[in-house]
Amino acid sequence: MSEQVIDQVGDYYDDIGELVELVGGNLHVGYWDSDADQTPFLEAMHRLTHEVGSRLALRRGERVLDVGCGVGEPAVRLAQRYGVSVTGITVSRWQVAEANRRVVSAGLRGRVTVEYADAAEQPFPDDTFDAALVFDALPSAEDKPRWLREVHRVLRPGGRLVFTEYPRVADLTDDERGVLAMNTIHTPPAALDDSVDLARATGFEVVAAEDLTRQVRRTYDEFFVALADQRDALAAEYGEERIAMFTTGITAMFSLCRDKIGYHVLTCVVPD
Ligand SMILES: C[S@@+](CC[C@H](N)C(=O)[O-])C[C@H]1O[C@@H](n2cnc3c(N)ncnc32)[C@H](O)[C@@H]1O
């Protein structure tokens, strides 16, 4: 990825910084079975991490790569639930420091590590990992095939990959594309088949391609409730100006996502 784009993405996540606490460190959407499902917001986000984990069919002792790992919340949960070791990469230096702090406080030092690295040029030898997740991170890629080719290279034959995508489910205006770009999302696919084709073109066999738009949709309304509840406390801690800017930006982005962005989950394998 070009240095400029890496810096933009890194700055974006550095700027959000401590505000990840608003969503318990989960920089991904939540999962509800149905409209009747009463699962609270935080739990719904953890549940999606476990949905990803179950699709990866992780076994104790396996080596897992988390591409675009945020502050390591999914990595820590997967390590705890499945007994795997996880290496996370991100281009936010703030996230690297925060993720490693979380790893230590979870007692997982040595089992989970997070480092600064570009998904498009990964610092790992071929065949290093048994499984990989690209969890709500591929939408930020400037060159999606390159990210997936790198994941394919560092996975062993038979290695599994789960990646998620934010497709557009309605036409986007230029202004709306601008809002997405400000939030590091550049090329939302139009259809599930686009991601299936991407996975196949980069050497993966596609095991399952799922449209979970309905199951994640509630995320945005739940986020607005959480933000309203915590806004005053956040402003007191981090300053009114920072929270006002964050609120304006994220409200534009998540209102748009609620109306026009869906959710796809692809489960893939590297052919033996
Ligand atoms: C929406 S967050 C998702 C974080 C995490 N997967 C989670 O579910 O909480 C996107 C992540 O992708 C990372 N990212 C974006 N571009 C990247 C790149 N070129 N290389 C590595 N990580 C990248 C960001 O730094 C951020 O950590």
The ligand as a Gaussian input file, in Angstrom:
#p B3LYP/6-31G(d) Opt

LIG

0 1
 C      -12.203000      -1.381000      11.494000
 S      -10.647000      -1.771000      12.225000
 C      -10.914000      -3.476000      12.636000
 C      -10.088000      -3.892000      13.825000
 C      -10.280000      -5.322000      14.330000
 N      -10.199000      -6.300000      13.270000
 C      -11.545000      -5.498000      15.092000
 O      -12.407000      -6.248000      14.615000
 O      -11.682000      -4.897000      16.175000
 C       -9.551000      -1.853000      10.827000
 C       -8.133000      -2.225000      11.169000
 O       -7.401000      -2.458000       9.959000
 C       -6.115000      -1.907000      10.108000
 N       -5.511000      -1.658000       8.793000
 C       -5.946000      -0.829000       7.825000
 N       -5.070000      -0.815000       6.793000
 C       -4.066000      -1.681000       7.116000
 C       -2.884000      -2.133000       6.461000
 N       -2.513000      -1.671000       5.265000
 N       -2.112000      -3.030000       7.088000
 C       -2.433000      -3.510000       8.321000
 N       -3.555000      -3.121000       8.990000
 C       -4.354000      -2.225000       8.395000
 C       -6.341000      -0.644000      10.910000
 O       -5.130000      -0.163000      11.446000
 C       -7.341000      -1.177000      11.942000
 O       -6.637000      -1.809000      12.985000

